[in-house]
Amino acid sequence: MKRRILLVCLCANAAFAQLALDQKLSDFQNLAGLYAKNYGPADWKLTALGVDLFNLKPWLDKVRATKNDLEFYDVMIEYVASLDDAHDGYSVPSGFAARLNFTVDLYDGKPIVDFINRTRLPANEFPFQIGYELVSIDGKDAGQLITEYMKYGVAANPRSTRRFAASYLTARFQSVIPFAPEVGEIATVVFRHPRGVLETYRIPWTKTGLPLTAVGPVPTPSSVAPDSSFAKTRLSVAERFPGAPDYMLPLLELQLCELPIRPSVREQAVLNFGGRSPIFAMPDDFVQRLGRVANDVYFSGTFEAGGYRIGFIRIPSFAPSDLNLAVNQFANEILFMQANTDGLILDDMRNPGGFVSLVNTLASWVIPYRHRTLGFELRATSNWVAQISSALESARAQGAPQWVIDLLGSIYNAIATANSEFRGTTGPLPLDDVTLDRDPPMLPDGRVLAYSKPLMVLVDELSASGGDAFPATIQDNKRGLIYGYRTMGAGGNVVGAPAGVYSEGSVTLTQSLMNRIQPIVTPEYPAAPYVENIGVRPDIVDDYMTIDNLREQGRPFVRKFIPVMVEHIRGSAK
């Protein structure tokens, strides 16, 4: 309630309550300082994209040219967006949202309706259907709007970014888009029927929250804590693990490789992002095992194809509410699949990521030999030196397991050394064990429990962060086929921070860089061992985002990957 009162006051004084220029400059330099100090991929962005986050002159000129607070917020957003980092975004302290109550996504490159809220838009008044193409809103071409909104949906590669930008056509959140409140009461929306005929509707915007039109000036630095919907899209590690020992919290923060869920995505404007069930319909003879009750972490089952029994497990994310339950359920499924199937498909599509420890644990259950996990280059700040040092002392004092003490000690030594040598980052480090090399789970007599039969992992451009790391580990260790589309390329851990005492915005930023076993050669970027931007390139490319898949619940996609899996099993048997 206190925050709501503050916003009312800000709106009431909108005519004159604009930030002073020196306050804007101060807050922008605060934002730039956060990145200069903490941003792990700084050197990579300069090398790969030519983006120098330390060159502030053109940005300060943009700040000076802003005429009001919303324009200033837009510059802050553009600065962060210039890094082309899926983890990173600037958030405006506003809860205002405007929705048209239908969503679009890019199918065959076109903005196609894939959900309609029929409670708000009854079919007798608004008879457009799923599968219609969105042509324009209020006379503005939908493709042009997507291009304009790309800075609000940056997601590490162009395809992911355009899809997130498309989600904002019909759901405008001021925390992401400063000028969102400028929509009218009713939008004139033009669709193209699948037969090619244009249809026009007048659709009301549903508005919630108070629009923020100005935030300043203030005579002294604000004492109000930032309170933005962007920052609240994920809990802190302390909130997620309230009983965790204090010495584990820095490790968990370093391990958290999860895409901050944008507001429109959280409302399922991108269908099934992080959802437990697969985005596609399973074969008719599919026999489901997990995914029926609330505490099932995964969706799983088996089906027959080509004379083989094939297992299927959907991994919705690597950030479940109960990590131990997630590990135990997966282990039990793997034991069943090992005994009862000829091959296994893991669905990593639309996976927003999570904790590196779970990524590595699940990978160990499907790689039946000694293998190497991803290392992380950590930003070597004095803050991390202090945090890890304190955690190490606490771990020793509390009698923590020796592997935790050893891990904290090795991370401390690496960060302290890099910091003392004025290097930006460490070399690649493990974050959940003392070594990057791992063994599969075994019985006391040495028998391996991990799945040993042919494996396929399904990926797409929304396999993000930890969802990037899992297929990267499978591919690096030559364990199985990667099938689908290039993953997002969100390659590091992410933290949140307030950004500017006057404007009260906040940011999420990447502190580290995932390192693969060897450099990856691509046509878009310099050869590098990074996941960031590069993503994981599938062995077999197949695009789920087609109109046929939307109309047929993904059955064309399923009909293509199943024969590939059958051939993979058949070839492995030779």
Secondary structure, 3 states (H helix, E strand, C coil): CHHHHHHHHHHHCCCCCCCCHHHHHHHHHHHHHHHHHHCCCHHHHHHHHCCCCCCCHHHHHHHHHCCCHHHHHHHHHHHHHCCCCCCCEEECCCCCEEECCEEEEEECCEEEEEEECCCCCCCCCCCCCCCCEEEEECCEEHHHHHHHHHHHCCCCCHHHHHHHHHHCCCEEECCCCCCHHHCCCEEEEEEECCCCCEEEEEEECEEECCCCCCCCCCCCCCCCCCCCCCHHHCCCHHHHCCCCCHHHHHHHHHHEEECCCCHHHHCCCCCCCCCCCCCCCCCCCCEECCCCCCCCCCEEEEEEECCEEEEEEECCCECCCCHHHHHHHHHHHHHHHHHHCCEEEEECCCCCEEEHHHHHHHHHCCCCCCEECCEEEEECCHHHHHHHHHHHHHHHHCCCCHHHHHHHHHHHHHHHHHHHCCCCECCCECCCCCCCEECCCECCCCCECCCCCCEEEEECCCCCCHHHHHHHHHHHCCCCEEEECCCCCCCCCEEEEEECCCCCEEEEEECEEEEEEEEECCCCCCCEEECCCCCCCCCEECCCCCHHHHHCCCHHHHHHHHHHHHHHHHHHHC
